[in-house]
Structures are given as C-alpha cells and as structure tokens.
Amino acid sequence: MLEGLEDGRIKIAVIGPEDAGKTTVVRQLSDKFATVSPRGRTIGIDFGRCKYFDGVYLFGVPGQLRFKFVMKLGARNADGLILVIDSANPQIDTAVEIYELVKGVVKNPDRLVVFANKQDLEDALPPERVGELVSERLDLDPPVVGTVAIEGKGLKEGLGLLLEELS
C-alpha cells in the first residue's frame, strides 16, 4: 500500500524548466486533465488523475522562475517529484533552482525521478549524461528515465519507479 494523503491519494509534483515537457507528461499520464496554458505556456497548475495507478494525482507547475509562488503552491505537500529535463537543452541551472525552491514544501524532497525528455531529438543527451548533470548539482543520485513525452514513451515506467520509492 502506498503512503500518501490522509485518504490514500498520492500527490506527485512535476517540475522542471520551461519547455521541458511537463504539461505533456501530465497530459499523457492522465485520464482526466486540466491546465492553464494560454499561448502554450503554463502559468497556473496542470492537474491530472493518473490513468495507470489508482489514487495518484499529478500537479505540473510552471517552469518560468517568475512564477515561483505558483511552483510552491503546486508542489506543496507533494509525496514525490518528477523533474523533467529537456535532453537537448537541459537548462540544469534553472532545474536546480526550481528543485531548491520547491524542496522545502514537499513531504519527501529526496523522492525524485528525473525524466530525460525529448530523447527523440537528434541532439539529445543520453539519459545517463542528464543524470550525471543533475547528480553533480543536487548531491542526489535519483533514477533517470529516458522519455519521449509526446509519444508517452518511458512515462509510466518512470512514474512507477517513483511510486516504488514511496512504498
């Protein structure tokens, strides 16, 4: 049985730099999905009910640092984190800043899985290299999964790894 919210639900925050694919991750993993994304930019919180794991809810936050208050609001009391990195444009400094910003409001900041997204792009770094970049900066060694969010590749597996860490 997964530990989580009082009623047995699990909250996962999906964080990362802008254009990494967070909204697509939440949309692809969800059977019910809502977003506030005018002109393709998330300014509110993406929300989805996971279609693969009962009781799991996904909260995607903006990737623009000017929305820090929304990031913290969306990640508040999360049981775990998915850090989405664009493998062709990692923006590791921004990713680290976002992680550092939200880690104080989540229940388990060390319960983290990295999605090395956009593995379909020719100039994408391999997942292992994305993991090295994250580990060097965060002093953590989280699992890293190569993903192609627009095709749904690797998403269920990556979320499953995170849920295993939470059980």
PyMOL CGO cylinders between C-alpha atoms (Angstrom):
from pymol import cmd
from pymol.cgo import CYLINDER

trace = [
    CYLINDER, 0.00, 0.00, 0.00, 1.39, 3.38, -0.97, 0.3, 1, 1, 1, 1, 1, 1,
    CYLINDER, 1.39, 3.38, -0.97, 1.65, 6.02, 1.73, 0.3, 1, 1, 1, 1, 1, 1,
    CYLINDER, 1.65, 6.02, 1.73, 0.19, 9.36, 0.77, 0.3, 1, 1, 1, 1, 1, 1,
    CYLINDER, 0.19, 9.36, 0.77, -2.53, 11.80, 1.59, 0.3, 1, 1, 1, 1, 1, 1,
    CYLINDER, -2.53, 11.80, 1.59, -4.82, 11.06, 4.51, 0.3, 1, 1, 1, 1, 1, 1,
    CYLINDER, -4.82, 11.06, 4.51, -7.35, 9.45, 2.20, 0.3, 1, 1, 1, 1, 1, 1,
    CYLINDER, -7.35, 9.45, 2.20, -4.75, 7.26, 0.47, 0.3, 1, 1, 1, 1, 1, 1,
    CYLINDER, -4.75, 7.26, 0.47, -4.13, 9.53, -2.51, 0.3, 1, 1, 1, 1, 1, 1,
    CYLINDER, -4.13, 9.53, -2.51, -0.61, 10.26, -3.73, 0.3, 1, 1, 1, 1, 1, 1,
    CYLINDER, -0.61, 10.26, -3.73, 0.40, 13.73, -4.94, 0.3, 1, 1, 1, 1, 1, 1,
    CYLINDER, 0.40, 13.73, -4.94, 3.25, 13.94, -7.42, 0.3, 1, 1, 1, 1, 1, 1,
    CYLINDER, 3.25, 13.94, -7.42, 4.63, 17.34, -8.43, 0.3, 1, 1, 1, 1, 1, 1,
    CYLINDER, 4.63, 17.34, -8.43, 6.01, 17.59, -11.97, 0.3, 1, 1, 1, 1, 1, 1,
    CYLINDER, 6.01, 17.59, -11.97, 8.72, 20.26, -12.03, 0.3, 1, 1, 1, 1, 1, 1,
    CYLINDER, 8.72, 20.26, -12.03, 11.40, 21.49, -14.40, 0.3, 1, 1, 1, 1, 1, 1,
    CYLINDER, 11.40, 21.49, -14.40, 12.46, 24.33, -16.68, 0.3, 1, 1, 1, 1, 1, 1,
    CYLINDER, 12.46, 24.33, -16.68, 10.11, 25.86, -19.23, 0.3, 1, 1, 1, 1, 1, 1,
    CYLINDER, 10.11, 25.86, -19.23, 9.61, 23.89, -22.46, 0.3, 1, 1, 1, 1, 1, 1,
    CYLINDER, 9.61, 23.89, -22.46, 10.96, 20.68, -20.90, 0.3, 1, 1, 1, 1, 1, 1,
    CYLINDER, 10.96, 20.68, -20.90, 7.64, 18.89, -21.48, 0.3, 1, 1, 1, 1, 1, 1,
    CYLINDER, 7.64, 18.89, -21.48, 5.96, 18.99, -18.06, 0.3, 1, 1, 1, 1, 1, 1,
    CYLINDER, 5.96, 18.99, -18.06, 2.45, 19.68, -19.37, 0.3, 1, 1, 1, 1, 1, 1,
    CYLINDER, 2.45, 19.68, -19.37, 2.81, 16.89, -21.92, 0.3, 1, 1, 1, 1, 1, 1,
    CYLINDER, 2.81, 16.89, -21.92, 3.98, 14.49, -19.19, 0.3, 1, 1, 1, 1, 1, 1,
    CYLINDER, 3.98, 14.49, -19.19, 0.95, 15.27, -17.03, 0.3, 1, 1, 1, 1, 1, 1,
    CYLINDER, 0.95, 15.27, -17.03, -1.42, 15.07, -20.01, 0.3, 1, 1, 1, 1, 1, 1,
    CYLINDER, -1.42, 15.07, -20.01, -0.01, 11.74, -21.24, 0.3, 1, 1, 1, 1, 1, 1,
    CYLINDER, -0.01, 11.74, -21.24, -0.14, 10.11, -17.80, 0.3, 1, 1, 1, 1, 1, 1,
    CYLINDER, -0.14, 10.11, -17.80, -3.68, 11.27, -17.04, 0.3, 1, 1, 1, 1, 1, 1,
    CYLINDER, -3.68, 11.27, -17.04, -7.19, 10.17, -17.87, 0.3, 1, 1, 1, 1, 1, 1,
    CYLINDER, -7.19, 10.17, -17.87, -8.59, 13.46, -16.54, 0.3, 1, 1, 1, 1, 1, 1,
    CYLINDER, -8.59, 13.46, -16.54, -6.53, 16.58, -17.24, 0.3, 1, 1, 1, 1, 1, 1,
    CYLINDER, -6.53, 16.58, -17.24, -6.84, 20.33, -16.77, 0.3, 1, 1, 1, 1, 1, 1,
    CYLINDER, -6.84, 20.33, -16.77, -4.38, 23.16, -17.46, 0.3, 1, 1, 1, 1, 1, 1,
    CYLINDER, -4.38, 23.16, -17.46, -3.99, 26.92, -17.50, 0.3, 1, 1, 1, 1, 1, 1,
    CYLINDER, -3.99, 26.92, -17.50, -1.76, 27.43, -20.52, 0.3, 1, 1, 1, 1, 1, 1,
    CYLINDER, -1.76, 27.43, -20.52, -2.53, 30.47, -22.64, 0.3, 1, 1, 1, 1, 1, 1,
    CYLINDER, -2.53, 30.47, -22.64, -0.43, 30.51, -25.79, 0.3, 1, 1, 1, 1, 1, 1,
    CYLINDER, -0.43, 30.51, -25.79, 1.20, 27.22, -24.81, 0.3, 1, 1, 1, 1, 1, 1,
    CYLINDER, 1.20, 27.22, -24.81, 2.87, 28.48, -21.62, 0.3, 1, 1, 1, 1, 1, 1,
    CYLINDER, 2.87, 28.48, -21.62, 1.76, 27.11, -18.26, 0.3, 1, 1, 1, 1, 1, 1,
    CYLINDER, 1.76, 27.11, -18.26, 1.07, 29.97, -15.87, 0.3, 1, 1, 1, 1, 1, 1,
    CYLINDER, 1.07, 29.97, -15.87, -1.05, 28.01, -13.41, 0.3, 1, 1, 1, 1, 1, 1,
    CYLINDER, -1.05, 28.01, -13.41, -1.04, 24.40, -12.33, 0.3, 1, 1, 1, 1, 1, 1,
    CYLINDER, -1.04, 24.40, -12.33, -1.55, 21.45, -14.66, 0.3, 1, 1, 1, 1, 1, 1,
    CYLINDER, -1.55, 21.45, -14.66, -3.62, 18.78, -12.97, 0.3, 1, 1, 1, 1, 1, 1,
    CYLINDER, -3.62, 18.78, -12.97, -4.20, 15.17, -13.88, 0.3, 1, 1, 1, 1, 1, 1,
    CYLINDER, -4.20, 15.17, -13.88, -5.57, 11.98, -12.39, 0.3, 1, 1, 1, 1, 1, 1,
    CYLINDER, -5.57, 11.98, -12.39, -3.20, 9.17, -13.30, 0.3, 1, 1, 1, 1, 1, 1,
    CYLINDER, -3.20, 9.17, -13.30, -4.66, 6.57, -15.62, 0.3, 1, 1, 1, 1, 1, 1,
    CYLINDER, -4.66, 6.57, -15.62, -2.13, 3.88, -14.67, 0.3, 1, 1, 1, 1, 1, 1,
    CYLINDER, -2.13, 3.88, -14.67, -2.03, 3.97, -10.88, 0.3, 1, 1, 1, 1, 1, 1,
    CYLINDER, -2.03, 3.97, -10.88, -5.17, 4.43, -8.76, 0.3, 1, 1, 1, 1, 1, 1,
    CYLINDER, -5.17, 4.43, -8.76, -5.09, 7.30, -6.30, 0.3, 1, 1, 1, 1, 1, 1,
    CYLINDER, -5.09, 7.30, -6.30, -2.15, 9.09, -7.94, 0.3, 1, 1, 1, 1, 1, 1,
    CYLINDER, -2.15, 9.09, -7.94, -2.60, 12.75, -8.85, 0.3, 1, 1, 1, 1, 1, 1,
    CYLINDER, -2.60, 12.75, -8.85, -0.14, 14.82, -10.87, 0.3, 1, 1, 1, 1, 1, 1,
    CYLINDER, -0.14, 14.82, -10.87, 0.43, 18.53, -10.37, 0.3, 1, 1, 1, 1, 1, 1,
    CYLINDER, 0.43, 18.53, -10.37, 2.56, 20.23, -13.03, 0.3, 1, 1, 1, 1, 1, 1,
    CYLINDER, 2.56, 20.23, -13.03, 3.98, 23.64, -12.19, 0.3, 1, 1, 1, 1, 1, 1,
    CYLINDER, 3.98, 23.64, -12.19, 5.23, 26.45, -14.44, 0.3, 1, 1, 1, 1, 1, 1,
    CYLINDER, 5.23, 26.45, -14.44, 8.87, 26.36, -15.49, 0.3, 1, 1, 1, 1, 1, 1,
    CYLINDER, 8.87, 26.36, -15.49, 9.37, 30.11, -15.56, 0.3, 1, 1, 1, 1, 1, 1,
    CYLINDER, 9.37, 30.11, -15.56, 11.07, 31.42, -12.43, 0.3, 1, 1, 1, 1, 1, 1,
    CYLINDER, 11.07, 31.42, -12.43, 8.81, 34.48, -12.34, 0.3, 1, 1, 1, 1, 1, 1,
    CYLINDER, 8.81, 34.48, -12.34, 6.04, 32.09, -11.20, 0.3, 1, 1, 1, 1, 1, 1,
    CYLINDER, 6.04, 32.09, -11.20, 7.85, 30.93, -8.05, 0.3, 1, 1, 1, 1, 1, 1,
    CYLINDER, 7.85, 30.93, -8.05, 4.75, 31.34, -5.88, 0.3, 1, 1, 1, 1, 1, 1,
    CYLINDER, 4.75, 31.34, -5.88, 2.75, 29.07, -8.24, 0.3, 1, 1, 1, 1, 1, 1,
    CYLINDER, 2.75, 29.07, -8.24, 5.56, 26.50, -8.25, 0.3, 1, 1, 1, 1, 1, 1,
    CYLINDER, 5.56, 26.50, -8.25, 5.48, 26.33, -4.46, 0.3, 1, 1, 1, 1, 1, 1,
    CYLINDER, 5.48, 26.33, -4.46, 1.70, 26.19, -4.37, 0.3, 1, 1, 1, 1, 1, 1,
    CYLINDER, 1.70, 26.19, -4.37, 1.54, 23.32, -6.88, 0.3, 1, 1, 1, 1, 1, 1,
    CYLINDER, 1.54, 23.32, -6.88, 4.29, 21.34, -5.18, 0.3, 1, 1, 1, 1, 1, 1,
    CYLINDER, 4.29, 21.34, -5.18, 3.09, 21.92, -1.60, 0.3, 1, 1, 1, 1, 1, 1,
    CYLINDER, 3.09, 21.92, -1.60, 2.75, 18.64, 0.32, 0.3, 1, 1, 1, 1, 1, 1,
    CYLINDER, 2.75, 18.64, 0.32, 3.70, 16.51, -2.68, 0.3, 1, 1, 1, 1, 1, 1,
    CYLINDER, 3.70, 16.51, -2.68, 4.72, 12.97, -1.82, 0.3, 1, 1, 1, 1, 1, 1,
    CYLINDER, 4.72, 12.97, -1.82, 7.35, 12.91, -4.57, 0.3, 1, 1, 1, 1, 1, 1,
    CYLINDER, 7.35, 12.91, -4.57, 8.77, 14.80, -7.53, 0.3, 1, 1, 1, 1, 1, 1,
    CYLINDER, 8.77, 14.80, -7.53, 9.28, 14.22, -11.23, 0.3, 1, 1, 1, 1, 1, 1,
    CYLINDER, 9.28, 14.22, -11.23, 11.97, 16.55, -12.58, 0.3, 1, 1, 1, 1, 1, 1,
    CYLINDER, 11.97, 16.55, -12.58, 11.53, 16.89, -16.34, 0.3, 1, 1, 1, 1, 1, 1,
    CYLINDER, 11.53, 16.89, -16.34, 14.67, 17.88, -18.26, 0.3, 1, 1, 1, 1, 1, 1,
    CYLINDER, 14.67, 17.88, -18.26, 14.80, 18.66, -21.99, 0.3, 1, 1, 1, 1, 1, 1,
    CYLINDER, 14.80, 18.66, -21.99, 17.69, 16.41, -23.02, 0.3, 1, 1, 1, 1, 1, 1,
    CYLINDER, 17.69, 16.41, -23.02, 18.51, 18.66, -26.00, 0.3, 1, 1, 1, 1, 1, 1,
    CYLINDER, 18.51, 18.66, -26.00, 18.51, 21.84, -23.87, 0.3, 1, 1, 1, 1, 1, 1,
    CYLINDER, 18.51, 21.84, -23.87, 18.97, 20.74, -20.26, 0.3, 1, 1, 1, 1, 1, 1,
    CYLINDER, 18.97, 20.74, -20.26, 18.89, 24.15, -18.51, 0.3, 1, 1, 1, 1, 1, 1,
    CYLINDER, 18.89, 24.15, -18.51, 20.41, 22.45, -15.45, 0.3, 1, 1, 1, 1, 1, 1,
    CYLINDER, 20.41, 22.45, -15.45, 20.89, 25.73, -13.55, 0.3, 1, 1, 1, 1, 1, 1,
    CYLINDER, 20.89, 25.73, -13.55, 17.18, 26.52, -13.85, 0.3, 1, 1, 1, 1, 1, 1,
    CYLINDER, 17.18, 26.52, -13.85, 16.22, 22.93, -13.00, 0.3, 1, 1, 1, 1, 1, 1,
    CYLINDER, 16.22, 22.93, -13.00, 18.34, 23.07, -9.84, 0.3, 1, 1, 1, 1, 1, 1,
    CYLINDER, 18.34, 23.07, -9.84, 16.90, 26.45, -8.86, 0.3, 1, 1, 1, 1, 1, 1,
    CYLINDER, 16.90, 26.45, -8.86, 13.35, 25.09, -9.25, 0.3, 1, 1, 1, 1, 1, 1,
    CYLINDER, 13.35, 25.09, -9.25, 14.16, 21.97, -7.23, 0.3, 1, 1, 1, 1, 1, 1,
    CYLINDER, 14.16, 21.97, -7.23, 15.76, 24.06, -4.46, 0.3, 1, 1, 1, 1, 1, 1,
    CYLINDER, 15.76, 24.06, -4.46, 12.71, 26.33, -4.45, 0.3, 1, 1, 1, 1, 1, 1,
    CYLINDER, 12.71, 26.33, -4.45, 10.13, 23.55, -4.04, 0.3, 1, 1, 1, 1, 1, 1,
    CYLINDER, 10.13, 23.55, -4.04, 12.04, 21.04, -1.89, 0.3, 1, 1, 1, 1, 1, 1,
    CYLINDER, 12.04, 21.04, -1.89, 11.06, 22.89, 1.27, 0.3, 1, 1, 1, 1, 1, 1,
    CYLINDER, 11.06, 22.89, 1.27, 7.33, 22.46, 0.63, 0.3, 1, 1, 1, 1, 1, 1,
    CYLINDER, 7.33, 22.46, 0.63, 7.22, 18.78, -0.39, 0.3, 1, 1, 1, 1, 1, 1,
    CYLINDER, 7.22, 18.78, -0.39, 6.98, 15.85, 2.01, 0.3, 1, 1, 1, 1, 1, 1,
    CYLINDER, 6.98, 15.85, 2.01, 9.84, 13.84, 0.51, 0.3, 1, 1, 1, 1, 1, 1,
    CYLINDER, 9.84, 13.84, 0.51, 12.23, 16.04, -1.50, 0.3, 1, 1, 1, 1, 1, 1,
    CYLINDER, 12.23, 16.04, -1.50, 14.63, 13.13, -1.95, 0.3, 1, 1, 1, 1, 1, 1,
    CYLINDER, 14.63, 13.13, -1.95, 11.88, 11.05, -3.59, 0.3, 1, 1, 1, 1, 1, 1,
    CYLINDER, 11.88, 11.05, -3.59, 12.72, 12.21, -7.06, 0.3, 1, 1, 1, 1, 1, 1,
    CYLINDER, 12.72, 12.21, -7.06, 12.82, 10.71, -10.54, 0.3, 1, 1, 1, 1, 1, 1,
    CYLINDER, 12.82, 10.71, -10.54, 14.35, 12.57, -13.48, 0.3, 1, 1, 1, 1, 1, 1,
    CYLINDER, 14.35, 12.57, -13.48, 12.72, 12.32, -16.88, 0.3, 1, 1, 1, 1, 1, 1,
    CYLINDER, 12.72, 12.32, -16.88, 15.41, 12.90, -19.53, 0.3, 1, 1, 1, 1, 1, 1,
    CYLINDER, 15.41, 12.90, -19.53, 12.79, 14.02, -22.02, 0.3, 1, 1, 1, 1, 1, 1,
    CYLINDER, 12.79, 14.02, -22.02, 12.90, 14.55, -25.78, 0.3, 1, 1, 1, 1, 1, 1,
    CYLINDER, 12.90, 14.55, -25.78, 15.10, 11.52, -26.41, 0.3, 1, 1, 1, 1, 1, 1,
    CYLINDER, 15.10, 11.52, -26.41, 13.73, 11.52, -29.96, 0.3, 1, 1, 1, 1, 1, 1,
    CYLINDER, 13.73, 11.52, -29.96, 15.71, 14.65, -30.85, 0.3, 1, 1, 1, 1, 1, 1,
    CYLINDER, 15.71, 14.65, -30.85, 18.99, 14.23, -32.70, 0.3, 1, 1, 1, 1, 1, 1,
    CYLINDER, 18.99, 14.23, -32.70, 20.98, 16.41, -30.28, 0.3, 1, 1, 1, 1, 1, 1,
    CYLINDER, 20.98, 16.41, -30.28, 19.52, 14.89, -27.09, 0.3, 1, 1, 1, 1, 1, 1,
    CYLINDER, 19.52, 14.89, -27.09, 21.97, 13.96, -24.35, 0.3, 1, 1, 1, 1, 1, 1,
    CYLINDER, 21.97, 13.96, -24.35, 21.65, 10.32, -23.28, 0.3, 1, 1, 1, 1, 1, 1,
    CYLINDER, 21.65, 10.32, -23.28, 19.76, 9.75, -20.01, 0.3, 1, 1, 1, 1, 1, 1,
    CYLINDER, 19.76, 9.75, -20.01, 22.97, 8.76, -18.23, 0.3, 1, 1, 1, 1, 1, 1,
    CYLINDER, 22.97, 8.76, -18.23, 24.56, 12.14, -19.02, 0.3, 1, 1, 1, 1, 1, 1,
    CYLINDER, 24.56, 12.14, -19.02, 21.45, 14.04, -17.91, 0.3, 1, 1, 1, 1, 1, 1,
    CYLINDER, 21.45, 14.04, -17.91, 21.61, 12.06, -14.67, 0.3, 1, 1, 1, 1, 1, 1,
    CYLINDER, 21.61, 12.06, -14.67, 25.26, 12.99, -14.17, 0.3, 1, 1, 1, 1, 1, 1,
    CYLINDER, 25.26, 12.99, -14.17, 24.48, 16.68, -14.66, 0.3, 1, 1, 1, 1, 1, 1,
    CYLINDER, 24.48, 16.68, -14.66, 21.64, 16.54, -12.14, 0.3, 1, 1, 1, 1, 1, 1,
    CYLINDER, 21.64, 16.54, -12.14, 23.62, 14.49, -9.60, 0.3, 1, 1, 1, 1, 1, 1,
    CYLINDER, 23.62, 14.49, -9.60, 26.61, 16.85, -9.79, 0.3, 1, 1, 1, 1, 1, 1,
    CYLINDER, 26.61, 16.85, -9.79, 24.43, 19.82, -8.89, 0.3, 1, 1, 1, 1, 1, 1,
    CYLINDER, 24.43, 19.82, -8.89, 21.92, 18.35, -6.44, 0.3, 1, 1, 1, 1, 1, 1,
    CYLINDER, 21.92, 18.35, -6.44, 24.09, 15.98, -4.42, 0.3, 1, 1, 1, 1, 1, 1,
    CYLINDER, 24.09, 15.98, -4.42, 21.45, 13.32, -5.07, 0.3, 1, 1, 1, 1, 1, 1,
    CYLINDER, 21.45, 13.32, -5.07, 21.55, 10.26, -7.30, 0.3, 1, 1, 1, 1, 1, 1,
    CYLINDER, 21.55, 10.26, -7.30, 17.95, 9.94, -8.49, 0.3, 1, 1, 1, 1, 1, 1,
    CYLINDER, 17.95, 9.94, -8.49, 16.79, 7.38, -11.02, 0.3, 1, 1, 1, 1, 1, 1,
    CYLINDER, 16.79, 7.38, -11.02, 16.80, 8.76, -14.57, 0.3, 1, 1, 1, 1, 1, 1,
    CYLINDER, 16.80, 8.76, -14.57, 14.45, 7.57, -17.28, 0.3, 1, 1, 1, 1, 1, 1,
    CYLINDER, 14.45, 7.57, -17.28, 14.77, 8.45, -20.94, 0.3, 1, 1, 1, 1, 1, 1,
    CYLINDER, 14.77, 8.45, -20.94, 11.39, 9.71, -22.14, 0.3, 1, 1, 1, 1, 1, 1,
    CYLINDER, 11.39, 9.71, -22.14, 9.60, 10.97, -25.22, 0.3, 1, 1, 1, 1, 1, 1,
    CYLINDER, 9.60, 10.97, -25.22, 6.59, 12.63, -23.62, 0.3, 1, 1, 1, 1, 1, 1,
    CYLINDER, 6.59, 12.63, -23.62, 4.75, 13.43, -26.86, 0.3, 1, 1, 1, 1, 1, 1,
    CYLINDER, 4.75, 13.43, -26.86, 4.68, 9.69, -27.58, 0.3, 1, 1, 1, 1, 1, 1,
    CYLINDER, 4.68, 9.69, -27.58, 4.21, 8.60, -23.96, 0.3, 1, 1, 1, 1, 1, 1,
    CYLINDER, 4.21, 8.60, -23.96, 7.49, 6.64, -24.02, 0.3, 1, 1, 1, 1, 1, 1,
    CYLINDER, 7.49, 6.64, -24.02, 9.05, 5.94, -20.63, 0.3, 1, 1, 1, 1, 1, 1,
    CYLINDER, 9.05, 5.94, -20.63, 6.46, 7.91, -18.65, 0.3, 1, 1, 1, 1, 1, 1,
    CYLINDER, 6.46, 7.91, -18.65, 4.59, 5.07, -16.97, 0.3, 1, 1, 1, 1, 1, 1,
    CYLINDER, 4.59, 5.07, -16.97, 7.86, 3.30, -16.19, 0.3, 1, 1, 1, 1, 1, 1,
    CYLINDER, 7.86, 3.30, -16.19, 9.37, 6.44, -14.67, 0.3, 1, 1, 1, 1, 1, 1,
    CYLINDER, 9.37, 6.44, -14.67, 6.32, 7.15, -12.55, 0.3, 1, 1, 1, 1, 1, 1,
    CYLINDER, 6.32, 7.15, -12.55, 6.35, 3.50, -11.45, 0.3, 1, 1, 1, 1, 1, 1,
    CYLINDER, 6.35, 3.50, -11.45, 9.95, 3.91, -10.22, 0.3, 1, 1, 1, 1, 1, 1,
    CYLINDER, 9.95, 3.91, -10.22, 8.95, 6.93, -8.17, 0.3, 1, 1, 1, 1, 1, 1,
    CYLINDER, 8.95, 6.93, -8.17, 5.97, 5.14, -6.68, 0.3, 1, 1, 1, 1, 1, 1,
    CYLINDER, 5.97, 5.14, -6.68, 8.24, 2.21, -5.72, 0.3, 1, 1, 1, 1, 1, 1,
    CYLINDER, 8.24, 2.21, -5.72, 10.44, 4.69, -3.82, 0.3, 1, 1, 1, 1, 1, 1,
    CYLINDER, 10.44, 4.69, -3.82, 7.35, 5.92, -1.96, 0.3, 1, 1, 1, 1, 1, 1,
    CYLINDER, 7.35, 5.92, -1.96, 6.09, 2.48, -0.94, 0.3, 1, 1, 1, 1, 1, 1,
]
cmd.load_cgo(trace, "trace")
